[in-house]
Amino acid sequence: MLKDFERKKREDKETLSAEIKELELKLLGQQQLLRDAGLPVVVLIEGWAAAGKGSLIKELISEIDPRFYNVVSPVVLPESEERYPFLYQYDKAIPENGKITFLDSGWMENVVRKFLRHEITKDEYRRRMRQVNEFERQLRDGGYLLLKIFLHISKDEQFERLRTLAEAPETEWRVTREDLWQHKEYKRFTEAYDEFMEKTGDTISWHILDGSRRKTAVRDSFKLLVQKIDQGLQDGRYVGEPFEEEFPLKEMQKLADVDLSPSIEDEEYKKELKKLQIRLSELHNIIYRKKIPVILCYEGWDAAGKGGNIRRVAYPLDPRGFDVHPIASPLPNERNKHYLWRFWTRLPRTGHIAIFDRTWYGRVMVERLEGFCSEKDWKRAYNEINEFERMLTDWGAVVLKFWIHIDPDVQLARFTERENTPEKQWKITEEDWRNREKWDDYEIVVNEMLQKTSTKNAPWYIIESNDKKYARIRTLKIIIKALEKACERHFRQMMD
Amino acid sequence: MLKDFERKKREDKETLSAEIKELELKLLGQQQLLRDAGLPVVVLIEGWAAAGKGSLIKELISEIDPRFYNVVSPVVLPESEERYPFLYQYDKAIPENGKITFLDSGWMENVVRKFLRHEITKDEYRRRMRQVNEFERQLRDGGYLLLKIFLHISKDEQFERLRTLAEAPETEWRVTREDLWQHKEYKRFTEAYDEFMEKTGDTISWHILDGSRRKTAVRDSFKLLVQKIDQGLQDGRYVGEPFEEEFPLKEMQKLADVDLSPSIEDEEYKKELKKLQIRLSELHNIIYRKKIPVILCYEGWDAAGKGGNIRRVAYPLDPRGFDVHPIASPLPNERNKHYLWRFWTRLPRTGHIAIFDRTWYGRVMVERLEGFCSEKDWKRAYNEINEFERMLTDWGAVVLKFWIHIDPDVQLARFTERENTPEKQWKITEEDWRNREKWDDYEIVVNEMLQKTSTKNAPWYIIESNDKKYARIRTLKIIIKALEKACERHFRQMMD
């Protein structure tokens, strides 16, 4: 009897090895198809300390060409990443089309740990789960294949594994205080993991694998990955359906109804400008110390005066505490990733100001009109952008969006002046003239954008810029008011 | 008399303002020319605490279009940057062609402070000055315009400024402990600054400006910058002359003389591979704890077996502690920067391993043969690369370079096999066949590369790879030996 049992066990092990070998070869073959199809894959491996996440990943990548994958582990993340929204580190790590990113624990471990350590409140914990759901859905809707695995071991098994590691001199250092703490808090972790998986399993489901049976877990992970990719290759790149979530919106004027006549006298302009710049400079100091991040978004007609407006806002700021991000059409490596990636990676650190000269709204304007993305893509984008900005304001950021507005006659006058002034000629291109021809189309999409994305937390402001000086003063005033409010809010929270 | 004096003073001030205005306009006009000429500019502003570096930069950028410049301040650098070579943070920050980077203090302040705080030895201090000289020369030779300004104030002046800042509640926080320490150590700082400028002024000269006369300093900085750019525009992009520094070299065989017959039996291969991988895994743990960075460079003929070799080396490594960098032709944003930039930014952190699948040696092989750079460029590169690698090994890195070698017949056989095996077809392209035709040309340039860049500190190894298995075993053995030596050296240094 026992002999038979032993034989059976040996055979099972051999079968497992053979299965793994076969799946490895399959994955090897998929590599190229994945690349041809341009499908990006994210494999998230979560689980208990000492459950074998690292060695599982080691097996999964063992046959893959290094050009096709990337492994990201939280241990190597610098502390300064703490000064960004918590998803920043994962946003940054997503693969480009045709490649695979393996995460050796990720957003789940991050959120659960912070919660159990009481570093974030219950409210913040819930918000982060919602953000995770939004992030995963946005990736999926953007054509990413996501696989989420949880590697489970029992408390006793974890005890034995940690003990084995701790007792051997060459592995002792691998057992961290964090691991021991987790073991002590095994029960609370179990509940938190359970809750997290329950609340984040609707869009992309979780797969719980038994970490105590190492080879089986490897085989099953391979199987899940190979299936996921097969399915993806068969169905083709997924394009998410647009859907609308209710966001509290600010009512917006139609562009055609905007009175563009306001102007300002030169004398008053100079006086006001100086006064407002001094005030902005003071506020920059305060938000720097209070660590409030600020994001200023500029969009507007060509020659509306965005550049000059930005310069007047930037002038009083300490150059150590702000960045201006001019956004042109995406570079090849940017185009190969989720459309929000190049903005995720340009967020300011807490206490810093990021000024975007054109923004993520390109998606629902130029990309929509020029057909650079599908109809579903730009329709979905309103909601995705509202979610993105809510994530920013939930994080504590001040987000202000300016539409620098002029009428077609003023644009024509400025274009002509640019063409006739040698130092300004570089500012005017053929494309500007082409865009001008599409003024009416743009007006439609801009109006729709303003209606759908002027949320209470991240509102749009239409800035009348037929008189550029008036526009600068008005923008400065809006920024100052918003920063003053943010400082007050910050103070109130401290008092709570 | 006094009235006259006052009048004169007022007039001087007005003249200064007018001069600044004029220079500002000139700089504004240069922007576009700079962009057209594709000239990158680095402006380094060093100087005493409270000398006004920040506000000087604020003036310099006030009229420049934000698309054209970037300000970098050390205060915002995350602590984790400490785990890279000290120039890493500045390497990363260089502008692309046509743009300006302003550094609000940089490598000088960094090195001097570390030295005065006794965080680095006198030897390391000297090495860093040499590295700064090499870095500046490499930038200049690569067509960068460099301007170095030191903003000077006397001890009394610094005292007054710090006091003014410290006494006003809204600026009190700006005075850091570091600043107070500098003030206390004013004399030692003076000597150190002096020495640093003396030792780093030959290639790119220093300009000392009087920080106590704010407006004059602004005017003079503008003037220097405008002149620098004017000169650059007039002369056209500078291409540095090649020159040879003596590096201790390891003697290298000519490729034609290499005996490619060595091979290994399958049985022995499996046994050896397992044994070596276990050992490498152990060593990875050790270097991780000792924080020794490792850089493995792979070059070789197409189809020589680089990929499989890399996989066998990577397999036993903890995925959390290594990265594989496949190097293809540079992306547009990479091509717009110094050719070493994409390698500077891919260096491993201490304790990590970076494996480069193709490397910076593209400069003296494909770029040379295809004419992607000028003759001066690739001739200069041997020396620049030796300097770069010396910087790495001085930092404590293990740098190993493998030329994976086969003969043309074996390559033909492998190409043919790839073409006839569906899963491998993606690995063979038209370009591979074209490169094959140039075998003899490549052999010449590879031989020259091996002769000129196999330094004692970062040697080349020609790996016989007609038998891929033999090649893998040999590579693993070389890596293991080098890591063992590095661990021993590390231990010896600890004993010193």
Interface residues (C-beta under 8 A of the other chain):
Chain A: L28 G29 Q32 R35 D36 G54 I57 K58 I61 S62 E63 D65 P66 R67 N70 V71 S73 V75 V76 P78 E79 S80 E81 F102 D104 E170 T171 W173 E282 N285 R289 G307 I310 R311 A314 Y315 D318 P319 R320 D323 V324 P326 L331 P332 N333 R349 H352 I355 D357 E423 W426
Chain B: L28 G29 Q32 R35 D36 G54 I57 K58 I61 S62 E63 D65 P66 R67 N70 V71 S73 V75 V76 P78 E79 S80 E81 F102 D104 E170 T171 W173 E282 N285 R289 G307 I310 R311 A314 Y315 D318 P319 R320 D323 V324 P326 L331 P332 N333 R349 H352 I355 D357 E423 W426
